[in-house]
Each structure stands twice: as structure tokens, then as C-alpha cells.
Amino acid sequence: MPLFNPRLHRWSDHFTWSVDATRVEGVTPSGRATVIALRMNRPTIVAARRRWAEVGWHPPA
């Protein structure tokens, strides 16, 4: 499966944020493969996103 390419694809076509905005969820096969391959939901980054959301820095617009 080809991975998401930001030069060719729009982020919003392939990903969405979880309800609590701490996890990236792939909505297409390419999006799901990219989330897994790049380990986009590692525990440390999920924890960081949770803290960023608490102070209003996350999710990005």
C-alpha cells in the first residue's frame, strides 16, 4: 500500500483526529498504512497531544 504523500495528497482526505484529539486515525487504506508505518500514535506523542489539547495548542487548525 502506498503511504500518504503530503506533496500529492490532502491530510484531511486520509486522516482524522480521534474524539479526544490525541490519536491520528487513518480513514483510507493509505492513511491507515501511514499511521502504522510511521508509528504516529506512539504513547509518548499521544501523551504530549493530550497535554497540548489541555492548553489549547492541539489539534491544529
PDB file of N, CA, C and O in Angstrom:
ATOM      1  N   MET A   1       0.847  -1.170   0.000  1.00  0.00           N
ATOM      2  CA  MET A   1       0.000   0.000   0.000  1.00  0.00           C
ATOM      3  C   MET A   1       0.897   1.239   0.000  1.00  0.00           C
ATOM      4  O   MET A   1       1.790   1.344   0.840  1.00  0.00           O
ATOM      5  N   PRO A   2       0.679   2.171  -0.917  1.00  0.00           N
ATOM      6  CA  PRO A   2       1.459   3.414  -0.907  1.00  0.00           C
ATOM      7  C   PRO A   2       1.113   4.253   0.323  1.00  0.00           C
ATOM      8  O   PRO A   2      -0.041   4.310   0.746  1.00  0.00           O
ATOM      9  N   LEU A   3       2.111   4.888   0.878  1.00  0.00           N
ATOM     10  CA  LEU A   3       1.902   5.754   2.029  1.00  0.00           C
ATOM     11  C   LEU A   3       1.422   7.134   1.582  1.00  0.00           C
ATOM     12  O   LEU A   3       1.583   7.521   0.424  1.00  0.00           O
ATOM     13  N   PHE A   4       0.842   7.853   2.508  1.00  0.00           N
ATOM     14  CA  PHE A   4       0.401   9.224   2.289  1.00  0.00           C
ATOM     15  C   PHE A   4       1.600  10.079   1.892  1.00  0.00           C
ATOM     16  O   PHE A   4       2.666   9.994   2.502  1.00  0.00           O
ATOM     17  N   ASN A   5       1.413  10.897   0.869  1.00  0.00           N
ATOM     18  CA  ASN A   5       2.453  11.814   0.409  1.00  0.00           C
ATOM     19  C   ASN A   5       1.893  13.231   0.512  1.00  0.00           C
ATOM     20  O   ASN A   5       0.987  13.589  -0.241  1.00  0.00           O
ATOM     21  N   PRO A   6       2.421  14.045   1.437  1.00  0.00           N
ATOM     22  CA  PRO A   6       1.856  15.386   1.617  1.00  0.00           C
ATOM     23  C   PRO A   6       2.009  16.302   0.409  1.00  0.00           C
ATOM     24  O   PRO A   6       1.328  17.322   0.310  1.00  0.00           O
ATOM     25  N   ARG A   7       2.891  15.945  -0.498  1.00  0.00           N
ATOM     26  CA  ARG A   7       3.032  16.758  -1.720  1.00  0.00           C
ATOM     27  C   ARG A   7       1.949  16.455  -2.746  1.00  0.00           C
ATOM     28  O   ARG A   7       1.685  17.250  -3.648  1.00  0.00           O
ATOM     29  N   LEU A   8       1.324  15.283  -2.590  1.00  0.00           N
ATOM     30  CA  LEU A   8       0.322  14.864  -3.570  1.00  0.00           C
ATOM     31  C   LEU A   8      -1.094  14.770  -2.995  1.00  0.00           C
ATOM     32  O   LEU A   8      -2.076  14.868  -3.731  1.00  0.00           O
ATOM     33  N   HIS A   9      -1.194  14.582  -1.686  1.00  0.00           N
ATOM     34  CA  HIS A   9      -2.486  14.304  -1.066  1.00  0.00           C
ATOM     35  C   HIS A   9      -2.827  15.334   0.009  1.00  0.00           C
ATOM     36  O   HIS A   9      -1.949  15.980   0.581  1.00  0.00           O
ATOM     37  N   ARG A  10      -4.120  15.466   0.263  1.00  0.00           N
ATOM     38  CA  ARG A  10      -4.580  16.351   1.352  1.00  0.00           C
ATOM     39  C   ARG A  10      -4.723  15.531   2.629  1.00  0.00           C
ATOM     40  O   ARG A  10      -5.287  14.437   2.614  1.00  0.00           O
ATOM     41  N   TRP A  11      -4.208  16.068   3.736  1.00  0.00           N
ATOM     42  CA  TRP A  11      -4.234  15.375   5.016  1.00  0.00           C
ATOM     43  C   TRP A  11      -5.666  14.978   5.381  1.00  0.00           C
ATOM     44  O   TRP A  11      -5.916  13.849   5.801  1.00  0.00           O
ATOM     45  N   SER A  12      -6.590  15.905   5.220  1.00  0.00           N
ATOM     46  CA  SER A  12      -7.973  15.665   5.643  1.00  0.00           C
ATOM     47  C   SER A  12      -8.684  14.587   4.828  1.00  0.00           C
ATOM     48  O   SER A  12      -9.717  14.074   5.257  1.00  0.00           O
ATOM     49  N   ASP A  13      -8.152  14.239   3.668  1.00  0.00           N
ATOM     50  CA  ASP A  13      -8.737  13.152   2.879  1.00  0.00           C
ATOM     51  C   ASP A  13      -8.336  11.786   3.421  1.00  0.00           C
ATOM     52  O   ASP A  13      -9.010  10.793   3.147  1.00  0.00           O
ATOM     53  N   HIS A  14      -7.257  11.722   4.181  1.00  0.00           N
ATOM     54  CA  HIS A  14      -6.702  10.434   4.601  1.00  0.00           C
ATOM     55  C   HIS A  14      -6.687  10.218   6.107  1.00  0.00           C
ATOM     56  O   HIS A  14      -6.557   9.085   6.568  1.00  0.00           O
ATOM     57  N   PHE A  15      -6.821  11.301   6.883  1.00  0.00           N
ATOM     58  CA  PHE A  15      -6.726  11.183   8.336  1.00  0.00           C
ATOM     59  C   PHE A  15      -7.803  12.012   9.017  1.00  0.00           C
ATOM     60  O   PHE A  15      -8.375  12.936   8.437  1.00  0.00           O
ATOM     61  N   THR A  16      -8.056  11.651  10.256  1.00  0.00           N
ATOM     62  CA  THR A  16      -8.903  12.443  11.141  1.00  0.00           C
ATOM     63  C   THR A  16      -8.339  12.291  12.543  1.00  0.00           C
ATOM     64  O   THR A  16      -7.502  11.423  12.790  1.00  0.00           O
ATOM     65  N   TRP A  17      -8.794  13.130  13.456  1.00  0.00           N
ATOM     66  CA  TRP A  17      -8.377  13.031  14.856  1.00  0.00           C
ATOM     67  C   TRP A  17      -9.385  12.198  15.618  1.00  0.00           C
ATOM     68  O   TRP A  17     -10.575  12.220  15.303  1.00  0.00           O
ATOM     69  N   SER A  18      -8.925  11.467  16.612  1.00  0.00           N
ATOM     70  CA  SER A  18      -9.829  10.744  17.495  1.00  0.00           C
ATOM     71  C   SER A  18     -10.703  11.758  18.228  1.00  0.00           C
ATOM     72  O   SER A  18     -10.437  12.958  18.170  1.00  0.00           O
ATOM     73  N   VAL A  19     -11.729  11.294  18.905  1.00  0.00           N
ATOM     74  CA  VAL A  19     -12.664  12.179  19.602  1.00  0.00           C
ATOM     75  C   VAL A  19     -11.945  13.083  20.590  1.00  0.00           C
ATOM     76  O   VAL A  19     -12.281  14.261  20.711  1.00  0.00           O
ATOM     77  N   ASP A  20     -10.953  12.540  21.303  1.00  0.00           N
ATOM     78  CA  ASP A  20     -10.212  13.353  22.270  1.00  0.00           C
ATOM     79  C   ASP A  20      -9.004  14.056  21.654  1.00  0.00           C
ATOM     80  O   ASP A  20      -8.230  14.697  22.366  1.00  0.00           O
ATOM     81  N   ALA A  21      -8.839  13.942  20.347  1.00  0.00           N
ATOM     82  CA  ALA A  21      -7.782  14.619  19.570  1.00  0.00           C
ATOM     83  C   ALA A  21      -6.367  14.205  19.965  1.00  0.00           C
ATOM     84  O   ALA A  21      -5.423  14.975  19.792  1.00  0.00           O
ATOM     85  N   THR A  22      -6.218  12.985  20.497  1.00  0.00           N
ATOM     86  CA  THR A  22      -4.874  12.540  20.871  1.00  0.00           C
ATOM     87  C   THR A  22      -4.295  11.529  19.901  1.00  0.00           C
ATOM     88  O   THR A  22      -3.087  11.292  19.904  1.00  0.00           O
ATOM     89  N   ARG A  23      -5.134  10.932  19.073  1.00  0.00           N
ATOM     90  CA  ARG A  23      -4.661   9.899  18.146  1.00  0.00           C
ATOM     91  C   ARG A  23      -5.038  10.261  16.714  1.00  0.00           C
ATOM     92  O   ARG A  23      -6.126  10.776  16.454  1.00  0.00           O
ATOM     93  N   VAL A  24      -4.133   9.986  15.802  1.00  0.00           N
ATOM     94  CA  VAL A  24      -4.412  10.139  14.373  1.00  0.00           C
ATOM     95  C   VAL A  24      -5.065   8.846  13.903  1.00  0.00           C
ATOM     96  O   VAL A  24      -4.573   7.755  14.191  1.00  0.00           O
ATOM     97  N   GLU A  25      -6.171   8.969  13.182  1.00  0.00           N
ATOM     98  CA  GLU A  25      -6.867   7.805  12.656  1.00  0.00           C
ATOM     99  C   GLU A  25      -6.863   7.865  11.137  1.00  0.00           C
ATOM    100  O   GLU A  25      -7.280   8.864  10.550  1.00  0.00           O
ATOM    101  N   GLY A  26      -6.401   6.819  10.513  1.00  0.00           N
ATOM    102  CA  GLY A  26      -6.419   6.732   9.061  1.00  0.00           C
ATOM    103  C   GLY A  26      -7.812   6.380   8.578  1.00  0.00           C
ATOM    104  O   GLY A  26      -8.434   5.453   9.096  1.00  0.00           O
ATOM    105  N   VAL A  27      -8.310   7.111   7.591  1.00  0.00           N
ATOM    106  CA  VAL A  27      -9.650   6.845   7.072  1.00  0.00           C
ATOM    107  C   VAL A  27      -9.622   6.210   5.686  1.00  0.00           C
ATOM    108  O   VAL A  27     -10.666   5.841   5.147  1.00  0.00           O
ATOM    109  N   THR A  28      -8.443   6.084   5.117  1.00  0.00           N
ATOM    110  CA  THR A  28      -8.270   5.405   3.834  1.00  0.00           C
ATOM    111  C   THR A  28      -7.207   4.332   4.031  1.00  0.00           C
ATOM    112  O   THR A  28      -6.481   4.372   5.024  1.00  0.00           O
ATOM    113  N   PRO A  29      -7.095   3.381   3.119  1.00  0.00           N
ATOM    114  CA  PRO A  29      -6.029   2.386   3.245  1.00  0.00           C
ATOM    115  C   PRO A  29      -4.636   3.027   3.331  1.00  0.00           C
ATOM    116  O   PRO A  29      -3.801   2.588   4.122  1.00  0.00           O
ATOM    117  N   SER A  30      -4.387   4.054   2.526  1.00  0.00           N
ATOM    118  CA  SER A  30      -3.090   4.742   2.597  1.00  0.00           C
ATOM    119  C   SER A  30      -2.906   5.440   3.938  1.00  0.00           C
ATOM    120  O   SER A  30      -1.809   5.429   4.497  1.00  0.00           O
ATOM    121  N   GLY A  31      -3.954   6.037   4.451  1.00  0.00           N
ATOM    122  CA  GLY A  31      -3.889   6.705   5.745  1.00  0.00           C
ATOM    123  C   GLY A  31      -3.603   5.714   6.863  1.00  0.00           C
ATOM    124  O   GLY A  31      -2.758   5.971   7.720  1.00  0.00           O
ATOM    125  N   ARG A  32      -4.301   4.584   6.859  1.00  0.00           N
ATOM    126  CA  ARG A  32      -4.077   3.576   7.895  1.00  0.00           C
ATOM    127  C   ARG A  32      -2.674   2.998   7.812  1.00  0.00           C
ATOM    128  O   ARG A  32      -2.031   2.785   8.840  1.00  0.00           O
ATOM    129  N   ALA A  33      -2.192   2.744   6.604  1.00  0.00           N
ATOM    130  CA  ALA A  33      -0.830   2.221   6.437  1.00  0.00           C
ATOM    131  C   ALA A  33       0.209   3.234   6.923  1.00  0.00           C
ATOM    132  O   ALA A  33       1.215   2.854   7.523  1.00  0.00           O
ATOM    133  N   THR A  34      -0.030   4.506   6.667  1.00  0.00           N
ATOM    134  CA  THR A  34       0.898   5.559   7.099  1.00  0.00           C
ATOM    135  C   THR A  34       0.930   5.662   8.615  1.00  0.00           C
ATOM    136  O   THR A  34       2.005   5.793   9.200  1.00  0.00           O
ATOM    137  N   VAL A  35      -0.223   5.607   9.259  1.00  0.00           N
ATOM    138  CA  VAL A  35      -0.283   5.671  10.722  1.00  0.00           C
ATOM    139  C   VAL A  35       0.546   4.540  11.332  1.00  0.00           C
ATOM    140  O   VAL A  35       1.292   4.755  12.288  1.00  0.00           O
ATOM    141  N   ILE A  36       0.412   3.348  10.780  1.00  0.00           N
ATOM    142  CA  ILE A  36       1.162   2.198  11.300  1.00  0.00           C
ATOM    143  C   ILE A  36       2.644   2.327  10.987  1.00  0.00           C
ATOM    144  O   ILE A  36       3.478   2.163  11.877  1.00  0.00           O
ATOM    145  N   ALA A  37       2.983   2.618   9.738  1.00  0.00           N
ATOM    146  CA  ALA A  37       4.393   2.660   9.317  1.00  0.00           C
ATOM    147  C   ALA A  37       5.188   3.733  10.042  1.00  0.00           C
ATOM    148  O   ALA A  37       6.353   3.526  10.383  1.00  0.00           O
ATOM    149  N   LEU A  38       4.561   4.882  10.278  1.00  0.00           N
ATOM    150  CA  LEU A  38       5.267   5.993  10.919  1.00  0.00           C
ATOM    151  C   LEU A  38       5.054   6.028  12.432  1.00  0.00           C
ATOM    152  O   LEU A  38       5.554   6.920  13.117  1.00  0.00           O
ATOM    153  N   ARG A  39       4.304   5.044  12.947  1.00  0.00           N
ATOM    154  CA  ARG A  39       4.043   4.970  14.394  1.00  0.00           C
ATOM    155  C   ARG A  39       3.545   6.319  14.918  1.00  0.00           C
ATOM    156  O   ARG A  39       4.087   6.873  15.874  1.00  0.00           O
ATOM    157  N   MET A  40       2.513   6.823  14.273  1.00  0.00           N
ATOM    158  CA  MET A  40       2.012   8.160  14.578  1.00  0.00           C
ATOM    159  C   MET A  40       1.271   8.253  15.907  1.00  0.00           C
ATOM    160  O   MET A  40       0.940   9.353  16.349  1.00  0.00           O
ATOM    161  N   ASN A  41       1.005   7.123  16.548  1.00  0.00           N
ATOM    162  CA  ASN A  41       0.299   7.129  17.821  1.00  0.00           C
ATOM    163  C   ASN A  41       1.113   6.459  18.927  1.00  0.00           C
ATOM    164  O   ASN A  41       0.578   5.732  19.764  1.00  0.00           O
ATOM    165  N   ARG A  42       2.412   6.722  18.905  1.00  0.00           N
ATOM    166  CA  ARG A  42       3.268   6.216  19.977  1.00  0.00           C
ATOM    167  C   ARG A  42       2.784   6.788  21.308  1.00  0.00           C
ATOM    168  O   ARG A  42       2.279   7.910  21.348  1.00  0.00           O
ATOM    169  N   PRO A  43       2.930   6.035  22.394  1.00  0.00           N
ATOM    170  CA  PRO A  43       2.445   6.508  23.700  1.00  0.00           C
ATOM    171  C   PRO A  43       2.981   7.887  24.085  1.00  0.00           C
ATOM    172  O   PRO A  43       2.240   8.689  24.655  1.00  0.00           O
ATOM    173  N   THR A  44       4.235   8.178  23.792  1.00  0.00           N
ATOM    174  CA  THR A  44       4.786   9.475  24.191  1.00  0.00           C
ATOM    175  C   THR A  44       4.140  10.628  23.431  1.00  0.00           C
ATOM    176  O   THR A  44       3.890  11.685  24.011  1.00  0.00           O
ATOM    177  N   ILE A  45       3.868  10.438  22.147  1.00  0.00           N
ATOM    178  CA  ILE A  45       3.264  11.528  21.378  1.00  0.00           C
ATOM    179  C   ILE A  45       1.785  11.678  21.727  1.00  0.00           C
ATOM    180  O   ILE A  45       1.257  12.790  21.715  1.00  0.00           O
ATOM    181  N   VAL A  46       1.112  10.567  22.039  1.00  0.00           N
ATOM    182  CA  VAL A  46      -0.292  10.658  22.468  1.00  0.00           C
ATOM    183  C   VAL A  46      -0.371  11.434  23.778  1.00  0.00           C
ATOM    184  O   VAL A  46      -1.258  12.270  23.952  1.00  0.00           O
ATOM    185  N   ALA A  47       0.549  11.163  24.697  1.00  0.00           N
ATOM    186  CA  ALA A  47       0.579  11.901  25.970  1.00  0.00           C
ATOM    187  C   ALA A  47       0.862  13.383  25.729  1.00  0.00           C
ATOM    188  O   ALA A  47       0.256  14.244  26.366  1.00  0.00           O
ATOM    189  N   ALA A  48       1.775  13.678  24.816  1.00  0.00           N
ATOM    190  CA  ALA A  48       2.084  15.079  24.501  1.00  0.00           C
ATOM    191  C   ALA A  48       0.865  15.767  23.894  1.00  0.00           C
ATOM    192  O   ALA A  48       0.545  16.898  24.260  1.00  0.00           O
ATOM    193  N   ARG A  49       0.194  15.101  22.981  1.00  0.00           N
ATOM    194  CA  ARG A  49      -1.002  15.697  22.383  1.00  0.00           C
ATOM    195  C   ARG A  49      -2.072  15.984  23.435  1.00  0.00           C
ATOM    196  O   ARG A  49      -2.764  16.999  23.361  1.00  0.00           O
ATOM    197  N   ARG A  50      -2.205  15.088  24.415  1.00  0.00           N
ATOM    198  CA  ARG A  50      -3.179  15.290  25.480  1.00  0.00           C
ATOM    199  C   ARG A  50      -2.852  16.578  26.248  1.00  0.00           C
ATOM    200  O   ARG A  50      -3.742  17.372  26.553  1.00  0.00           O
ATOM    201  N   ARG A  51      -1.578  16.770  26.552  1.00  0.00           N
ATOM    202  CA  ARG A  51      -1.171  17.987  27.268  1.00  0.00           C
ATOM    203  C   ARG A  51      -1.373  19.230  26.402  1.00  0.00           C
ATOM    204  O   ARG A  51      -1.830  20.265  26.889  1.00  0.00           O
ATOM    205  N   TRP A  52      -1.034  19.125  25.129  1.00  0.00           N
ATOM    206  CA  TRP A  52      -1.214  20.258  24.223  1.00  0.00           C
ATOM    207  C   TRP A  52      -2.695  20.632  24.123  1.00  0.00           C
ATOM    208  O   TRP A  52      -3.037  21.814  24.085  1.00  0.00           O
ATOM    209  N   ALA A  53      -3.569  19.629  24.079  1.00  0.00           N
ATOM    210  CA  ALA A  53      -5.007  19.889  23.988  1.00  0.00           C
ATOM    211  C   ALA A  53      -5.510  20.605  25.242  1.00  0.00           C
ATOM    212  O   ALA A  53      -6.388  21.465  25.164  1.00  0.00           O
ATOM    213  N   GLU A  54      -4.951  20.246  26.389  1.00  0.00           N
ATOM    214  CA  GLU A  54      -5.364  20.880  27.644  1.00  0.00           C
ATOM    215  C   GLU A  54      -5.093  22.383  27.651  1.00  0.00           C
ATOM    216  O   GLU A  54      -5.833  23.143  28.276  1.00  0.00           O
ATOM    217  N   VAL A  55      -4.044  22.812  26.965  1.00  0.00           N
ATOM    218  CA  VAL A  55      -3.709  24.237  26.944  1.00  0.00           C
ATOM    219  C   VAL A  55      -4.136  24.929  25.649  1.00  0.00           C
ATOM    220  O   VAL A  55      -3.827  26.100  25.428  1.00  0.00           O
ATOM    221  N   GLY A  56      -4.856  24.186  24.791  1.00  0.00           N
ATOM    222  CA  GLY A  56      -5.412  24.778  23.587  1.00  0.00           C
ATOM    223  C   GLY A  56      -4.488  24.823  22.382  1.00  0.00           C
ATOM    224  O   GLY A  56      -4.772  25.531  21.415  1.00  0.00           O
ATOM    225  N   TRP A  57      -3.393  24.084  22.420  1.00  0.00           N
ATOM    226  CA  TRP A  57      -2.454  24.080  21.295  1.00  0.00           C
ATOM    227  C   TRP A  57      -2.771  22.994  20.273  1.00  0.00           C
ATOM    228  O   TRP A  57      -2.144  22.933  19.216  1.00  0.00           O
ATOM    229  N   HIS A  58      -3.727  22.151  20.579  1.00  0.00           N
ATOM    230  CA  HIS A  58      -3.985  20.992  19.737  1.00  0.00           C
ATOM    231  C   HIS A  58      -5.482  20.735  19.721  1.00  0.00           C
ATOM    232  O   HIS A  58      -6.131  20.980  20.738  1.00  0.00           O
ATOM    233  N   PRO A  59      -6.064  20.264  18.645  1.00  0.00           N
ATOM    234  CA  PRO A  59      -5.448  19.904  17.374  1.00  0.00           C
ATOM    235  C   PRO A  59      -5.208  21.125  16.490  1.00  0.00           C
ATOM    236  O   PRO A  59      -5.822  22.175  16.678  1.00  0.00           O
ATOM    237  N   PRO A  60      -4.317  20.972  15.535  1.00  0.00           N
ATOM    238  CA  PRO A  60      -4.047  22.087  14.625  1.00  0.00           C
ATOM    239  C   PRO A  60      -5.270  22.406  13.776  1.00  0.00           C
ATOM    240  O   PRO A  60      -6.116  21.545  13.531  1.00  0.00           O
ATOM    241  N   ALA A  61      -5.348  23.615  13.345  1.00  0.00           N
ATOM    242  CA  ALA A  61      -6.487  24.052  12.526  1.00  0.00           C
ATOM    243  C   ALA A  61      -6.405  23.505  11.114  1.00  0.00           C
ATOM    244  O   ALA A  61      -7.282  23.776  10.295  1.00  0.00           O
TER     245      ALA A  61
END
